[in-house]
Amino acid sequence: MTTKRIIPCLDIRNGKVVKGINFQGNKEVGDPLDLAVFYNAQGADELVFYDIDAAVENRGVFAELLKEIAAAVSIPLTVAGGVLTAEDFERVLSLGADRVSINTGAIKKPGLVAGVSKAYGSERVVLAMDVKRADGRFTVFRSVGRENTGIDALEWARKGEADGAGELVLNSIDTDGVRGGFDIEILEAVSKVVSIPIVASGGAGKREDFLDLFTKLPSIDAGLAASIFHNKELLIPDLKAYLKENKITVRF
């Protein structure tokens, strides 16, 4: 079994970390720099910086905040939000990101993923997919889950891999913030059609949810969560120790 990664996500709005349910009703939960430093010390495998309104507001990410966080942590940093062009991609890398996550930009400009993958390498390119059950299938949404694109999630995942994305982050809108466990059904469906690493996002409410994810779907590479870590209900060292006890390979 490959080494599984545990990834906290900082959903940032107006310079503060927020969290909601099903992409709605976001409430402030903390300071992004403080949380980034905390997760770095906790042994998180990576950190996601997500400026959730950047694409909707048609602007770039919070540059100064991103630079501060990049300078303060030693773990890999993936940045999402407002990456609509190749120039946006390059700018985010220049601000300290190790990898760049593309969501709405890939939908608006279908050639974007292929272009940046060729220019910067697939290892720097993450395709993020916000997926919800709609019209009897798994459907891709954009603009922080506000707009149904009508795109079939399985076809979109295949295209992302073919275009050169090095990883998929699969966000289930149906389970986001509900804390009832990861969306095994959607994750399994997507994992059957791509071979690149998949990060599961949306639904973690307890340590058993991570064990359930990695046990049922050994092909999933990482579990991403927010509120359960932000509220310190579950500490990353404790989670990793629990997973190791249950025969899941993790990095300490």
Secondary structure, 3 states (H helix, E strand, C coil): CCCEEEEEEEEEECCEEEEEECCEEEEEEECHHHHHHHHHHHCCCCEEEEECCCCCCCCCCCHHHHHHHHHHCCCCEEEECCCCCHHHHHHHHHCCCCEEEECHHHHHCCCHHHHHHHHHCHHHEEEEEEEEEECCEEEEEECCCCEEEEEEHHHHHHHHHHHCCCEEEEEECCCCCCCCCCCHHHHHHHHCCCCCCEEEECCCCCHHHHHHHHHHCCCCCEEEECHHHHCCCCCHHHHHHHHHHCCCCECC
